[in-house]
Structures are given as C-alpha cells and as structure tokens.
C-alpha cells in the first residue's frame, strides 16, 4: 500500500522540528585549499525510538527516497539512555522537507524560510567543469548572516 504525506504528518513533523530538531546553516573551510562553503542541514535528536522511526518514515515519504534521510545512534555513555539522530543534508532533500513543513512551523519558521531560499538558489546554479560548485555570492553570505541572527 502506497502512503502519501497528509497535513497531519506535516504538522506533526513540524512540531518535532520545532521542539526536538535543528534547522541550520553554517560555514566550513576546507583545510587543504581554504575554500569556504555554506552547508544547510536538518537534524532531529531524541531518545524515543518510536518518535525517531515515525520521523524517518514521514521524512522519507516527503523526499521519496531513503538515502538522504540518515539515522544513527549517538555515542551514549553506558549510564545514559540511548539517543538517536536523524540528519538530512542533501540540498534537494532539505528543500523538499522545508517546503513541506514551513507552513506548520512556529518557532523555527523564519530561519527555515531563509535556509530554503538559500538552498533553492544553490540548487539551480550549474556546477563548473569537473562538478565543482560555483563560488558563493553575496546573497549566500547574506542568507548565512540572516540565519545566524535568527538563531541567537
């Protein structure tokens, strides 16, 4: 039986992102060549395996693919509860998920909108020869600055 994503799934997922998730963008610098990149990702962390399983199920319905939605256990000390993480960092998957849940987000809506704008802009930039991404432009840096200001 094929499952479709309905508004209940989307509002539930938005609540998980608002309460247990991270919607972020950040800068990294390549140690070898000094090139700077801006990355965006979505994360959910929780100790309840049922919440993690349901989140993965819904997110995979949204992106229509299992690969971009990664789940992994944390390195939990033996005296602590097991903790699980979901990470989505592929631009297309981030775009698909944010497009679906933004109407239902409350606390993280503004930063999600900035990240979605950035990710969609970068999705439509053609890579240079050899698959190398085009350099970042001022709009990209402005998106990062706006997102950082919303996270503080």
C-alpha positions as CSV (number, residue, x, y, z in Angstrom):
1,X,0.0,0.0,0.0
2,X,1.5,3.3,-1.1
3,X,1.5,6.0,1.6
4,X,1.0,9.7,1.0
5,X,2.0,12.6,3.2
6,X,-1.0,14.3,4.7
7,X,-1.3,17.6,6.7
8,X,-1.3,15.6,9.9
9,X,2.1,14.1,9.0
10,X,3.4,17.5,8.1
11,X,2.2,19.3,11.2
12,X,3.5,16.5,13.4
13,X,6.9,16.7,11.7
14,X,7.0,20.5,12.1
15,X,6.3,20.1,15.8
16,X,9.2,17.7,16.1
17,X,11.5,20.1,14.3
18,X,10.3,23.0,16.4
19,X,10.8,21.0,19.6
20,X,13.4,18.4,19.1
21,X,15.1,19.5,15.8
22,X,17.7,21.7,14.4
23,X,17.3,23.7,11.2
24,X,20.6,25.3,10.5
25,X,23.2,26.6,8.0
26,X,26.9,27.1,8.7
27,X,30.2,27.8,7.1
28,X,33.0,25.3,6.8
29,X,36.5,25.9,5.4
30,X,38.4,23.2,3.5
31,X,41.7,22.6,5.4
32,X,43.5,21.7,2.2
33,X,42.6,24.5,-0.1
34,X,41.0,27.1,2.2
35,X,37.8,27.3,0.1
36,X,34.7,28.2,2.2
37,X,31.4,26.5,1.8
38,X,28.0,27.1,3.3
39,X,26.1,24.0,4.3
40,X,22.5,23.6,5.4
41,X,21.1,20.6,7.3
42,X,18.1,19.4,9.3
43,X,18.5,17.3,12.4
44,X,16.3,15.6,14.9
45,X,17.7,14.1,18.1
46,X,15.6,12.0,20.6
47,X,15.8,9.1,22.9
48,X,12.4,7.6,21.9
49,X,12.9,5.1,19.1
50,X,9.2,5.3,18.2
51,X,9.5,9.1,17.6
52,X,12.6,8.6,15.5
53,X,11.1,5.8,13.5
54,X,7.9,7.8,12.7
55,X,10.0,10.9,11.8
56,X,12.1,8.8,9.4
57,X,9.0,7.3,7.9
58,X,7.4,10.7,7.2
59,X,10.6,12.4,6.0
60,X,11.3,9.5,3.6
61,X,7.7,10.0,2.2
62,X,8.4,13.7,1.7
63,X,11.7,13.2,-0.1
64,X,10.6,9.9,-1.8
65,X,14.0,8.4,-1.2
66,X,15.6,6.7,1.7
67,X,19.2,7.8,1.1
68,X,19.0,11.5,2.1
69,X,17.5,10.6,5.5
70,X,20.2,9.2,7.7
71,X,19.6,7.8,11.2
72,X,22.4,6.9,13.5
73,X,22.9,6.3,17.3
74,X,24.9,8.6,19.4
75,X,27.9,7.7,21.4
76,X,26.0,7.5,24.6
77,X,27.8,6.8,27.9
78,X,26.7,3.4,29.4
79,X,24.9,5.1,32.3
80,X,22.7,7.2,29.9
81,X,19.7,6.5,27.7
82,X,20.4,5.7,24.1
83,X,19.9,8.7,21.9
84,X,19.2,8.6,18.1
85,X,19.9,11.3,15.5
86,X,18.4,11.9,12.1
87,X,20.3,14.1,9.7
88,X,19.3,15.4,6.3
89,X,22.0,17.4,4.4
90,X,21.4,16.8,0.7
91,X,20.1,20.1,-0.8
92,X,17.2,18.6,-2.7
93,X,16.0,16.7,0.4
94,X,16.4,19.8,2.6
95,X,14.4,21.8,0.1
96,X,11.7,19.2,-0.2
97,X,11.3,18.9,3.6
98,X,11.3,22.6,4.3
99,X,8.8,23.3,1.5
100,X,6.5,20.7,3.1
101,X,6.8,21.7,6.8
102,X,7.3,25.5,6.7
103,X,3.5,26.2,6.7
104,X,3.3,24.3,10.0
105,X,6.5,25.6,11.8
106,X,6.2,28.2,14.5
107,X,9.4,28.7,16.4
108,X,11.8,28.0,13.6
109,X,9.8,29.2,10.6
110,X,11.9,32.4,9.9
111,X,15.2,30.5,9.8
112,X,13.7,27.7,7.7
113,X,12.5,30.3,5.2
114,X,16.0,31.8,4.9
115,X,17.6,28.4,4.5
116,X,15.0,27.3,1.9
117,X,15.7,30.5,-0.1
118,X,19.5,29.7,0.1
119,X,19.2,26.0,-0.8
120,X,16.9,26.7,-3.7
121,X,19.2,29.3,-5.1
122,X,22.2,26.9,-4.9
123,X,20.2,24.1,-6.4
124,X,19.8,26.0,-9.7
125,X,23.4,27.1,-10.0
126,X,25.2,24.9,-12.6
127,X,28.5,23.4,-11.4
128,X,31.7,24.3,-13.2
129,X,33.6,21.8,-15.2
130,X,34.6,18.8,-13.1
131,X,31.5,19.1,-10.8
132,X,33.0,22.0,-8.8
133,X,30.3,24.3,-7.4
134,X,30.2,27.9,-8.4
135,X,31.7,30.3,-5.8
136,X,29.4,31.7,-3.2
137,X,27.8,35.0,-3.9
138,X,26.9,37.9,-1.7
139,X,23.3,36.7,-1.4
140,X,24.6,33.4,0.0
141,X,26.6,35.2,2.7
142,X,23.7,37.4,3.5
143,X,21.5,34.3,4.0
144,X,24.0,32.9,6.4
145,X,24.2,36.2,8.4
146,X,20.3,36.4,8.5
147,X,20.0,32.8,9.6
148,X,22.7,33.3,12.3
149,X,20.8,36.4,13.6
150,X,17.6,34.4,13.8
151,X,19.2,31.5,15.8
152,X,20.5,33.8,18.6
